[in-house]
Amino acid sequence: MADFTDDDDALLAELGVEVAAKRVGSRTPQQERVIAGFEDIQRFVEEHGHAPRHGESHDIFERLYAVRLDRIAKLPECRDLVGSLDHQGLLTGLAAAPSDETDDLDDDALLAELGVDGGLSEIMELRHVRSSAEKRAADEIANRERCADFASFKPLFEQVQRDLDQGIRTARKFERKSEIEPGRFFILGGQKAYVAEKGKVEINASGNSDARLRVVFDNGTESNLLMRSLQKALTSDEAGRRIDEPVAGPLFADQPQDGDAASGTIYVLRSMSDHPMVAAHRDLVHKIGVTSNGLKQRIAGARMQPTFLLADVEVVATYELFNINRSKLENLIHRIFEPARFDVEILDRFGRPVVPREWFMVPLFVVDEAVERIRDRTIVDYRYDPASAKLVKQSH
């Protein structure tokens, strides 16, 4: 790869990369910083399930990551540098994207635009700073009273929990105010919240639409709060979630029908890592996931990616999927094998601890059985028992 030019160094400075005149080792310090910054963005995507986005309604860190991702995509040297690491497809389609209004801002200028004084050295302190609007929203959420007719709502909460346990519903990161509608469930402050009623939509003093809600919580309380207050509370809560509607129909068909298109692949991988815990259980430790891209592309550069234990991998099984919701299926598979999750901490290339989440200590024949039970839709009746190393029927 060609060295960065002086003009490129100026552009790299906008990414928060310190420009050094001396090149050391196979990669320059600038290149290592770009890779580290891209890996931070990848961790954000793994945690939140989507690429970082622009917009004042989003967390300040998400907005910074969004700007950095745009700039990496627009610099050919940076794009080439991290291209082999991009297993999530973050750079796809970004190179030709129109310029954003923040393109000419460095990180400090962006922070100022976001209403934050001070440089990036103080950025960690921002996690603990709440605006007055956020404080008002938190006070409104906290102002609850006993729900007199909770008996009529309790069965709804119980059913939602059963749906979550069986993979019929999933909980994902809350994204936008339009998701807040009567009959929908959320997770706020560790409690399930149900929007029972929504009043007339009006325009508030700031020119934004808003409405009064009746929100019932699974602890038997309720709150009469504004829709924008609930939105702010869900956005500021790192564990805030929207509970999806139930999955309808089979997750995937046994054979493609006319007009079906292959939707993806369940893959099972074995690690070639020399980590002592991996080496001691190599035949049992498997990475199980679902991909919509070619598997060869998914595992390219595995030895450089913490999610692959920084080692090459061997493909031991694949299962073709047709017309399925890939994210829901992957969540279901991971829930089934959660009791056997392989809990190992490794150090990434920069010495930072990482705990990969898709590795399980489970024999391959059990994965085969789980796939068959997903096909015939009986999987909701089973759970994995690590002690006996088999799927066992649950008692309801």
Buried (B, 14 or more C-beta within 10 A) or exposed (E): EEEBEEEBBEBBEBBBBEBEEEEEEEBBBBBBBBBBBBBBBBBBBBEBEEBBBBEEBBBBBBBBBBBBBBBBBBBEBBBEBBEEBBBBEBBEEBEEEEEEEBEEBBBBEBBBEBEBEEEBEEBEEBEEEEEEEBEBBBEBBEEBEEBEEBEEBBEBBEEBBEBBEBBBBBBBBBBEBEEBEEEBBBBBBEEBBBBBBBEEEEEEEEEEEBBBBBBBBBEBBBBBBBBBBBBBBBBBBEEBBBBBEEBEEBBBBEEBEEEEEEBBBBBBBBBBBEBEBBEEEBEBBBBBBBBEBEBEEBBBBBEBBBBBBBBBBEEBBEBEBBBBBBBBBBBBBBBBBEBBBBEBEBEBEEEEEBEBBBBBBBBBEBBEBBBEBBBEEEBBBBBBEEEEBBBEEEEE
